Amino acid sequence: MSRFVRWSALVSAAMLLAGCGGGSGGSGDDAKRRSDAPSAALTATSAAGLPSSLTAQKLDWGGCKATGGSPAPSGEWQCATLKVPLDWSKPEGATIGLALIRAKATGDDRIGSLLFNFGGPGGSGVSTMPAFGPTMSALRERYDLVSWDPRGVGADHGIRCRGDKDVQAAEAVDATPDTPAEEKAYFQDATDFGKGCSRAAGKLMAHVSTTDTARDMDLIRQVLGDARTHYFGFSYGTELGGVYAHLFPKNVGRLVLDAVVDPSADSVGHAENQAKGFQRALDDYLKSRGQDPAKGSQKIVDLLKRIDARPLPTSSGRRLTQTLAVTGIILPLYSESRWPELTGALTAAEEGDGTQLLSLADDYNERDSSGHYGTTTQAQRVISCLDDKERPTLPETKKLLPRFEKISPVFGDFLGWDAAGWCHDWPVPGQYETPEVSAPGAAPILLVGNTGDPATPYEGTRRMADELGRGIGVELTWKGEGHVAYGRGSDCVDSTVNAYLLNGTVPKDGKVCS
């Protein structure tokens, strides 16, 4: 079973790779408050209790190697390995290595390091950061651009719970079971996956939480020599940023959280939010095609029912199942620029050819032409099931399904079942129902919300602001489509974010970019 919706900017990387033309300025009306750059007079939260073997380690920066079938990045990028405690409650105990990547600032007026997390959870910062270099060129004038592979993540060191053949075989499991036999297979697949993760991860299985990674972030800050953490988090990276701000409020420098996860929602609440978000995006897509959203959605529901009964043939010889079809519909909703692909894929499927929808699903599932799958979804599950305490039972799930189907006729059934199966029979307990992100005393944090965001619906931006605390979260709204806002072609968004990061200019709370 593969979760077909995740909080990730990675699946829509092309929209950022198009580059952002936003300027670095920003005085005028946005200069309401200023988040000053760190000075020698500022003293960050003490690293008391951490051994010098961690805080005083020297990173051996060198050339980066090819990872996961991707070529090595150009020479401007450097890589190193950071030691962090396996168990943060035992900082003097066993350590693990985290892969880091950086490109040094190009200008003379350097602020420090700017850390990036591109979402997931489970996304590799080392593999992704170089592709975003051109988009972040204005920020690189004053920052070293830095990212890393969080615990359990990465092409070479990520937790691989299943081999390629087993992943492909699991695609045949019905993610919306209709019979007792299908229900049994669905939950057995979840149990088998958890056991595979436990075998692959070993002791690491209980130490890959968002809280663990937030503590790793602060050690990165210390080792890089920064008095404050400057950070740009997308999608799931916004939850990570919120948890960091809660743990280390006095160490918060300039934090931008784009495509904000709702921190007040539990796992079922997140599934409901995404049902609303993706149905909203699908409705907008259908309207763009001149179709009535209700009638267009029903047509897709009918198509999916036919595929459930009889999977479609494809040019590869594989069959397009109902679950793969939904995954293929989900992917282009992350970016308005991919809506024409959705049109072509749905048209072909109506004519009995599942090739295009399968290709979109393969893109989402990181399956290449040789049949090799990436580890992002597997790592995502390991991390999120350690975070999330909630484990809905089968009876509880069946009670929830009518509500999900009312929210979204196309996606509700899938997301309702997903809430039950995702962490079913997981080998380690979850840590919390909702993450704690309150950050009293932190510097202003810029929250960027997109009204058309399907994966992290816009409403989460206000809820993050509420949870951070009064006067901490500063909202910036973009009236756009697709997942995330920065680098999507809005000069208003890009210049506002750049002015905050480069000059410390905090915009007026509630600013709207159309």
C-alpha positions in Angstrom: 0.0 0.0 0.0 1.3 3.4 -0.9 -0.1 6.6 0.5 -1.2 8.6 -2.6 -1.2 12.0 -0.9 1.8 13.5 0.9 2.8 16.9 2.2 5.6 17.4 -0.3 6.9 20.0 -2.6 9.0 17.3 -4.2 6.2 15.9 -6.4 5.7 19.3 -7.9 9.4 20.4 -8.2 9.0 21.5 -11.7 6.9 24.5 -10.6 9.8 25.7 -8.6 12.5 24.8 -11.1 10.9 27.3 -13.5 12.7 29.9 -11.3 11.5 33.0 -9.5 12.1 36.4 -10.8 11.2 38.1 -7.5 13.5 40.9 -6.4 15.4 41.0 -3.2 14.1 44.4 -2.2 11.2 45.3 0.0 11.0 48.5 1.9 7.9 50.7 1.7 4.7 49.3 3.2 6.2 46.0 4.1 8.7 47.5 6.4 6.3 47.3 9.4 8.6 45.2 11.5 12.2 44.0 11.1 13.6 40.7 12.0 17.2 41.7 12.5 20.1 39.7 11.4 22.0 38.0 14.3 24.8 40.0 15.9 27.6 39.1 18.3 25.5 40.5 21.1 22.8 37.9 20.5 23.3 34.7 22.5 21.4 31.6 21.3 20.0 29.0 23.6 22.9 27.1 25.2 24.0 23.7 24.0 24.4 22.7 27.6 24.4 18.9 28.0 25.7 18.1 24.6 29.3 16.7 24.3 31.9 18.6 22.5 32.3 15.6 20.2 29.0 16.8 18.7 29.0 20.6 19.0 32.7 21.1 18.1 32.9 18.6 15.2 34.4 19.9 12.0 32.7 19.1 8.8 34.9 17.7 6.0 33.3 19.5 3.0 34.2 18.0 -0.3 32.8 17.1 -3.7 29.3 15.5 -3.9 28.8 12.0 -5.3 26.0 10.7 -7.5 23.1 9.4 -5.5 20.1 7.2 -6.4 20.9 7.2 -10.1 21.1 11.0 -10.2 24.4 12.5 -11.5 26.7 14.3 -9.1 25.9 18.0 -8.8 28.2 20.7 -10.2 31.4 21.7 -8.4 29.7 24.7 -6.6 28.0 22.1 -4.4 29.8 20.6 -1.5 28.8 17.6 0.7 29.7 16.5 4.2 28.5 14.1 7.0 27.3 15.3 10.4 27.3 13.1 13.4 24.1 13.2 15.5 23.0 11.1 18.5 20.9 8.1 17.6 18.9 8.7 20.7 18.6 12.4 21.7 17.9 11.3 25.3 21.4 9.8 25.3 23.6 12.5 23.5 26.8 10.8 24.6 25.8 7.5 23.2 25.8 6.0 19.7 25.7 8.3 16.7 24.5 8.2 13.2 25.6 10.2 10.1 23.5 12.7 8.3 24.4 13.8 4.7 24.6 17.5 4.2 24.9 19.6 1.1 25.7 23.3 0.6 26.5 26.0 -1.9 28.4 29.0 -0.4 27.0 32.5 -0.6 28.0 34.4 -3.7 28.0 37.9 -2.2 30.3 39.6 0.3 27.5 40.6 2.8 26.8 37.1 4.1 24.1 36.6 6.7 24.8 32.9 7.5 23.3 29.5 6.5 19.8 29.1 5.1 18.5 25.5 5.8 15.9 23.9 3.5 13.5 21.1 3.9 11.4 20.3 0.8 8.7 18.2 2.3 7.6 14.7 2.5 8.4 13.6 5.1 10.9 11.4 3.4 12.3 13.8 0.8 16.1 13.9 0.3 17.5 17.4 0.7 20.9 16.3 -0.7 19.3 15.2 -4.0 16.8 18.0 -4.3 18.8 21.1 -3.2 20.9 21.5 -6.4 17.9 21.4 -8.6 16.5 24.4 -6.7 19.7 26.4 -6.9 18.6 28.6 -9.8 15.3 29.4 -8.1 17.2 30.4 -4.9 19.9 32.5 -6.6 18.7 35.7 -5.0 18.9 34.2 -1.6 22.3 32.7 -2.3 23.7 36.2 -2.5 23.6 36.5 1.3 23.2 32.9 2.4 25.0 29.6 2.1 22.2 27.3 0.8 22.2 24.2 3.0 20.0 21.1 3.1 20.3 17.6 4.4 18.9 14.1 4.4 16.8 13.7 7.6 17.0 10.5 9.6 16.0 7.5 7.6 16.0 9.4 4.3 18.1 9.4 1.2 18.8 7.3 -1.9 21.9 5.7 -0.4 21.0 5.6 3.3 17.2 5.8 3.4 15.1 3.1 5.1 14.0 0.6 2.4 11.2 -1.5 3.8 10.4 -3.3 0.6 12.3 -4.3 -2.6 11.1 -3.2 -6.0 9.2 -6.5 -6.8 7.3 -6.3 -3.5 6.4 -2.7 -4.0 5.0 -3.5 -7.4 3.1 -6.5 -6.1 1.6 -4.3 -3.3 0.1 -2.0 -6.0 -2.4 -4.7 -6.7 -3.8 -4.4 -3.2 -7.1 -2.6 -3.3 -6.8 0.6 -1.2 -10.6 0.9 -0.9 -11.6 -2.7 0.0 -15.1 -3.8 -0.9 -15.2 -7.3 0.5 -14.0 -9.0 3.7 -11.2 -10.7 1.7 -10.0 -7.3 0.3 -10.1 -5.8 3.8 -8.0 -8.7 5.1 -5.5 -8.2 2.3 -5.4 -4.5 2.8 -4.6 -4.7 6.5 -2.2 -7.7 6.1 -0.2 -5.6 3.6 0.1 -2.8 6.2 1.3 -5.3 8.8 3.8 -6.8 6.4 5.1 -3.4 5.5 5.7 -2.4 9.1 7.6 -5.6 9.8 9.8 -4.9 6.7 10.5 -1.4 8.0 11.4 -2.8 11.4 13.8 -5.3 9.9 15.4 -2.7 7.7 15.7 0.2 10.3 16.6 -1.7 13.4 17.2 0.6 16.3 16.7 3.7 14.1 13.0 2.8 13.8 12.2 4.6 17.1 14.4 7.6 16.4 13.2 9.2 13.1 10.5 11.5 14.5 10.0 15.1 13.5 11.1 16.0 17.0 14.4 14.1 16.5 14.9 15.9 13.2 14.2 19.3 14.8 16.9 18.6 17.4 19.2 17.6 14.5 18.5 21.0 12.9 19.7 22.9 16.0 22.9 20.8 16.0 23.4 21.7 12.3 23.1 25.4 13.3 25.7 25.1 16.0 28.2 23.2 13.9 27.8 25.6 11.0 28.5 28.5 13.4 25.2 30.3 13.2 23.8 32.2 16.2 20.3 31.8 14.8 18.6 29.3 12.6 17.4 30.7 9.2 15.1 28.2 7.5 12.9 27.7 4.5 10.4 24.8 4.9 7.9 23.6 2.3 4.9 21.5 3.0 5.8 18.9 5.7 8.9 21.2 6.2 6.5 23.7 7.7 5.5 21.2 10.5 9.2 20.6 11.1 9.8 24.3 11.3 6.9 24.7 13.8 8.3 21.9 16.0 11.7 23.5 15.8 10.4 26.9 16.9 8.6 25.3 19.8 11.8 23.5 21.0 14.2 26.4 20.3 12.2 29.6 20.2 15.2 31.8 21.2 17.2 30.3 18.3 14.7 31.3 15.7 16.2 33.7 13.1 14.3 34.1 9.9 11.9 31.2 9.2 9.7 30.9 6.1 7.0 28.2 6.1 5.4 27.8 2.7 2.4 25.5 2.1 1.6 25.2 5.8 0.5 22.0 7.4 -2.4 22.4 9.9 -0.8 21.6 13.3 -4.1 21.4 15.1 -5.3 18.4 13.0 -4.7 14.8 14.1 -4.1 12.1 11.4 -7.8 11.8 10.6 -8.2 15.6 10.5 -5.3 15.8 8.1 -7.0 13.2 5.8 -10.2 15.2 5.9 -8.2 18.4 5.1 -6.6 16.8 2.1 -9.9 15.4 0.9 -11.2 19.0 0.9 -8.1 20.4 -0.7 -7.8 17.9 -3.5 -11.5 18.0 -4.3 -11.3 21.8 -4.4 -8.4 21.6 -6.8 -10.2 19.1 -8.9 -13.3 21.3 -9.0 -11.1 24.2 -10.1 -9.6 22.0 -12.8 -13.0 21.0 -14.0 -14.2 24.6 -14.1 -11.2 25.5 -16.2 -12.4 22.9 -18.7 -15.9 24.4 -18.8 -17.4 21.5 -16.8 -19.8 21.5 -13.9 -17.7 20.2 -11.0 -20.4 17.9 -9.6 -21.0 16.3 -13.0 -17.3 16.1 -13.8 -16.5 14.5 -10.5 -19.3 11.9 -10.9 -17.9 11.0 -14.3 -14.5 10.4 -12.7 -16.1 8.4 -9.9 -17.8 6.2 -12.5 -14.6 5.7 -14.4 -12.8 4.7 -11.2 -15.5 2.1 -10.4 -15.1 0.6 -13.9 -11.3 0.4 -13.4 -11.9 -1.2 -9.9 -13.9 -3.9 -11.6 -11.6 -4.3 -14.6 -8.1 -2.7 -14.5 -7.1 -1.0 -17.7 -4.4 -2.3 -20.1 -1.3 -0.1 -20.7 1.4 -0.1 -23.3 3.9 -1.5 -20.7 1.9 -4.6 -20.1 1.1 -3.6 -16.6 -2.5 -3.0 -15.6 -3.9 0.3 -14.3 -5.7 -0.4 -11.0 -8.1 1.9 -9.3 -5.5 3.0 -6.7 -2.9 3.7 -9.4 -5.6 5.7 -11.3 -6.3 7.9 -8.3 -2.6 8.4 -7.8 -2.3 9.5 -11.4 -5.1 12.0 -11.0 -3.6 13.4 -7.8 -0.2 14.2 -9.2 -1.1 16.9 -11.8 -3.3 18.6 -9.2 -0.1 19.6 -7.4 0.6 22.1 -10.2 -1.7 24.0 -12.6 0.9 23.6 -15.3 0.2 19.9 -15.4 -3.5 20.1 -15.8 -3.3 19.5 -19.6 -1.6 16.1 -18.7 -4.6 15.2 -16.6 -6.9 16.0 -19.4 -5.1 13.7 -21.8 -4.8 10.9 -19.3 -8.5 11.0 -18.4 -9.5 11.1 -22.0 -7.4 8.1 -22.8 -8.7 6.2 -19.8 -12.3 6.8 -20.8 -11.3 5.2 -24.1 -9.9 2.2 -22.4 -6.1 3.0 -22.3 -4.5 3.4 -18.9 -1.0 4.2 -20.1 -1.0 8.0 -19.3 -2.5 7.7 -15.9 -0.1 4.9 -15.0 2.8 7.1 -16.2 1.6 9.9 -13.8 1.3 7.4 -11.0 4.8 6.1 -11.6 6.1 9.6 -11.5 4.5 10.1 -8.1 5.7 6.7 -6.8 9.3 7.4 -8.0 9.3 4.4 -10.3 11.8 4.6 -13.2 11.7 2.8 -16.5 13.7 -0.1 -15.1 11.1 -0.8 -12.4 13.1 0.7 -9.6 11.2 2.7 -6.9 12.5 5.5 -4.7 12.3 5.4 -1.0 10.5 8.7 -0.3 7.1 7.1 0.4 8.6 4.4 2.5 10.6 6.8 4.6 7.5 9.0 4.9 5.5 6.2 6.4 8.2 5.4 8.9 8.5 9.0 10.1 4.8 9.8 10.1 3.8 6.6 12.0 6.4 7.4 14.7 4.9 10.9 14.9 1.2 10.1 14.8 -0.3 8.3 17.8 -3.8 7.8 16.3 -4.5 4.3 14.9 -8.2 4.1 13.7 -9.7 0.7 13.9 -11.7 -1.0 11.1 -15.1 -0.2 12.8 -14.0 3.4 13.4 -13.0 3.7 9.8 -16.2 2.4 8.5 -18.1 5.0 10.5 -15.9 7.7 9.1 -16.3 6.8 5.4 -19.6 8.5 4.8 -18.2 11.7 6.1 -15.1 11.4 3.8 -17.3 10.6 0.8 -19.4 13.7 1.5 -16.3 15.9 1.6 -15.0 14.4 -1.6 -16.8 12.0 -3.9 -13.5 11.3 -5.8 -10.9 11.2 -3.1 -12.8 10.7 0.2 -13.1 6.9 0.1 -9.4 6.6 -0.5 -8.3 9.0 2.2 -10.7 7.5 4.7 -9.3 4.0 4.2 -5.8 5.5 4.2 -6.2 6.9 7.7 -6.9 3.4 8.9 -4.3 1.4 7.0 -1.3 3.7 6.9 -0.1 3.0 10.5 -2.1 -0.2 11.1 -0.2 -2.7 13.4 2.8 -0.4 13.4 5.8 -1.9 15.3 6.5 1.3 17.4 4.0 3.6 19.1 3.3 7.1 17.9 4.4 10.1 19.9 1.5 12.6 19.7 -1.9 13.3 18.4 -0.9 16.8 17.1 2.5 18.4 17.1 3.3 21.1 19.6 4.4 24.3 17.8 3.8 27.1 20.3 6.8 29.3 20.3 6.6 32.2 22.8 9.5 34.5 22.5 10.4 33.6 18.9 11.1 36.1 16.2 8.4 36.7 13.6 7.8 33.7 11.4 6.6 34.2 7.8 3.7 31.8 6.9 2.9 31.6 3.2 -0.5 30.1 2.2 -1.9 29.4 -1.2 -5.7 29.5 -1.5 -5.7 26.8 -4.2 -3.2 24.4 -2.5 -4.6 20.8 -2.6 -2.1 19.0 -0.3 -1.9 21.6 2.5 -5.2 23.5 2.3 -5.0 27.2 2.9 -6.9 27.1 6.1 -3.8 25.5 7.8 -1.9 28.8 7.5 -4.2 30.6 10.0 -4.2 27.6 12.3 -0.4 27.5 12.4 -0.4 31.2 13.2 -2.8 30.6 16.1 -0.8 27.7 17.4 2.6 29.6 17.2 1.2 32.2 19.5 0.2 35.9 19.3 2.5 38.1 17.3 4.7 35.2 16.0 3.1 34.0 12.8 2.8 36.5 10.0 0.5 35.5 7.2 1.1 36.0 3.5 -1.6 34.8 1.1 -1.3 34.0 -2.5 -4.5 33.5 -4.6 -3.1 30.8 -6.8 -3.4 27.1 -7.7 -1.2 24.2 -6.9 1.1 23.2 -4.1 3.4 25.9 -2.5 3.6 29.6 -3.5 7.3 30.7 -3.7 8.8 30.4 -7.2 5.5 30.0 -8.9 5.5 33.2 -10.9 4.2 35.7 -8.3 6.6 38.6 -8.0 4.6 39.7 -5.0 5.2 36.5 -3.2 8.8 36.1 -4.2 9.8 39.7 -3.4 8.0 39.6 -0.1 9.8 36.4 1.0 13.1 37.6 -0.3 12.8 40.9 1.5 12.1 39.1 4.7 15.0 36.6 4.4 17.6 39.1 2.9 16.7 42.3 4.7 14.6 41.2 7.7 11.6 43.1 6.4 8.5 41.6 8.0 5.4 42.3 5.9 2.1 43.4 7.3 0.2 40.4 8.7 -2.5 39.4 6.3 -0.9 40.7 3.1 -2.5 39.2 0.0 -0.9 38.6 -3.4 -3.3 38.0 -6.2 
